[in-house]
Amino acid sequence: MLVTAGLLLAVLVLLATVVPARLAAASWPVRAPTLALLLWQAIGLAGGLVALEAAATVALDPYGRTQIAALHRLVRHPSASIPWWSVAAALVALAILLRLTSVLAASTVGTLRARHRHRVLVDLVAVPSPALRGARVLAHDVPVAYCVPGLRPRVVLSEGVLQLLSDDEVAAVLAHERAHLTQRHDLVVLPFVALGATFPRLAAVRTARLEVALLVEMLADDRAVRRHSPQVLARALFKVGTGAVPAGGLGAGGEAVLLRARRLLVPPDPLPRAAAAAVVAVGLLVAALPLAGLLIPVIV
């Protein structure tokens, strides 16, 4: 099974280098952000599982030609002698699993706590506005518009935004923020935040975080323009600009606000059905890559 482990490591290198760079440089994701988001999720999931499986494959190599055969032998003969390198590979697999799960849990708990603290702070310093359908207004001159997701979400606008935007622009921004809440984009972003905490120096992880954040903003834009003019939302984005959003929040502005505004003003053509089907097929293939550990020994 060492050949299998080598192939899995090669796949892992591709998923951690070439694939994210190519996807980030592609032009089609702005035409189909939902499909692009699903593909990023498949890449992230496959990367973690392939890393685990590569180490587990090395650990199981002395006990059988396939993982299933090796596990069956270990169950039937638990006292079999175990080479030191097999133990080392098993410890590496365990370390990867513990790292991924612990960082995901810690990141989730930290994000939930940050959101709770921010909700408490918002309730203290911001005023509910019935005219804005329950959104809270913050006494601050800097134009800021964002939401705090969760079971008890908040939509927050600063007085600076209300002074800067017209009524129709405010309505479009509110629709954008509520799209984040109804579509639970926070749950989409959270695994990539955890992945970034797990591998903070990996360029592919940073790229994935940025691209996923941009895609969820595009999805919220697309939902908002179902009821509001794209030109109105684009104007609002230009005015709000790149205002900072508190940790754990999702905002209408951001670093890619100009790209999103141009996308609203000049909507790209949707992907043809054949291209969309190809993206779905690639996503399914990537998600199935961890099964290679079970299939490759049979093939080779």
C-alpha angles and dihedrals in degrees: 000000000000088000088056091050090051092051091048091052090051090052090048091053090051092049091049098046124010102031099052092044092051093046093048090051094048119107099210100076092078087059094051111019093166093057091044090051092051090050092052089050091050091051093049094047094045092048094056095044094046091052089053094045094049091057092043091050091056090048092052097043097099093056105055149339092260133034092245092051091047093050091047091053093048091051092050095041108027091162094062115130113266121210115230093241090055090054090048092052090048090052090050090052090048091048091051091049093048092046094051096045097041094048091046090051093045092046091049093049092045092050093048091050092048090051092048092051091047093049090052090049092047091051089053101046105024127072123224112241117208089190089061094048095258099318114144123238120219119207096234131120095214110094106246131159122174145132133232107218126212141090088307102035127188132205112206130193125178123225086244090064093048091051093046101044131061120237094262091048091051089051091052092050091049090051089051093052094046089051088060089053099044093045092044094228088169089071090051093052097042099077090052091050088053091046089053090052090049096050105020095164098048110108093207091058092051089049091050092051093051094045094047091048090052093047094053089051089053090050091052089048091051092051092048095052091057086080103018135054115267088222091055093050091045090053090050091050091051090051097044090047123172099334115165121255123211118253110281093018131112118219140193092232128055144137094294095048093119092053091050093047091051089049090055094047094045105027112205119234113263117253115270114253092250092054092046090050089050091053091050090049092050091049092052090047092051092047089051094052093097087064087067089088089064097040106039096067089055092050097046 
